[in-house]
């Protein structure tokens, strides 16, 4: 366990990480500690050059308060963002800036028994090549698809560990750093809530548009995870009678008409039917490159490409209409890989909301494109580590049970 003094200092560091610039009175409120104690700890952090003075806040009358921030190179977080096909690895500093290049690797998760070992090797090699001392790395945050049990350190869908290990302990045993994992959509919601478009909002639905259609929920100012952490399976709302088999094994799920993979498949089918388009050379095997081509075509005004997004967007909007009626959010954020299509999503989603929602409920819900975009999961994985910075003894192999972020 951390001693009280260390825990309080970490609470200050955590607050500065998420809010960037704060006065001593701001920090006193956020850490729920007295102003004299906060000033004392700030001075100690200043003396050790962990915190820097960045100027003065805007005056509201009287003396302008001094504002503080973290040194960007104080420490670092390794952040990993996974989907079913692609894994990205990066290192961020305390200003949430990427240190060096983001590593992007092809790592299919389905039917790949060696995926966890490959992931661990890539993380270990990336850290070694970064030139950053492991003593300055506070931890590794990993976002991944699937049913994640954060308390047991397991992914019940992918990445099966060796006998006697959890997923977390197997990675920790190789990289010799603490590891935290969570569902990709939950981390995207955490990023939007703490650092992105949903910052300081209380009730927000964050749609992760990717190879599935995930959901992260902020309810009453906290991430909502449900009874056992599996809340937000937006992809698997049974919305259609299309008899299409979903990845979950059921039929008619939202995912079967809205995922980016479905858009790629429909584009390929349309081209075979001689639809007029600037699109060429699409394939499911190169789904990422194909999807980028479809986005580029749509942004250039290609009618067929725009139609593909309009159809998927309308169906996502039907699902969003259900969320609005059930949860009455103030904002819906479109995030993840698919948010790169930008405003093309807006009209069809809003049309579906207009058609399927009671206006009195939907009028208070705004739809917004993520300000973080495709980097949201990477930022969320780093935020996951910093959410727990003041709660845990960040020593490898000790972080087995996590408190949920507040």
Order of alpha helices (4+ residues) and beta strands (2+ residues): alpha-beta-alpha-alpha-beta-beta-beta-beta-beta-alpha-beta-beta-beta-alpha-beta-alpha-beta-beta-beta-alpha-alpha-alpha-alpha-beta-alpha-alpha-beta-alpha
